[in-house]
Amino acid sequence: MDYRIKFNAIRDLADARFAASVMAEWMGFSVGKSTDLSIPQILEIYNWCSGPKLTLELAKELDLEQVMTYCNALQVEAIECNLVQKAALEGRLQNIEYILTEGDSGLTHRTHGKSQENILPLLNLVADDIIDADIEQFSMTCFEAKPNQEAGEKDFTLFYDFFEALGVL
């Protein structure tokens, strides 16, 4: 089966390279909070990868001009946002795929989304659950490096085992 996969909250090159290796559809970068990556940091990570769509995951409090700054500096292909943000952005941005965090129509990203196009956030990495439920789109959040651990030293064994069981690797 072909899966459409979204990786959420990419924080480093190891996360991004893993997402690209499993042919993820979307590579999400959280923006709008003080702890989020800056534009240069996102560029540095994303420029090392090919394949996944660069996706901005907007904080609720992020204003329109900040979003435009990110979009002008990055080659954004998708934006994950709420309905109000989408309505404000649609007239200003062309060729953007919107992933909604609310509502039940179109492409959504919700735990209890009812849309046929919902991207289901995974709460655990059990391949049989995905296969048995015939889920075609899902997302997963990468984990932080442990204290005193470099990003390149992350252990992706659980992720590898999960994707191998799905037949992706």
C-alpha angles and dihedrals in degrees: 000000000000112000129201106217131189122197112206130211099005107200106173147011093268090060092046095048091049091050090051092047092059091046095247115192095215133029108198126207118188113227135182104051127093091243094054124103120270124239093260091050092050091048092049091053099039095047089065093059138063131194111036119090113250102244127190115213103205124215111227092243096051110118126224096251092054090052090050090051090055092045093049092050098041134047093245114187101172138023127202108207147131125273095263092052091047092052091051094047103041094078094049103041127058128201095015123142111220122213109193124216092200138035130047105253132082124001108347137170108209137132091229099027115156097195115110085228094055117137102219115219107227116229094188137015103247110141093194090061090057094045095044093048091045091232113175101178126045142149135216135191120231118232128243120253111257117254111286090014123119118228090246090059096062115129108234094176094118091049092047092049091048095050092042090055089051090052094243094118 
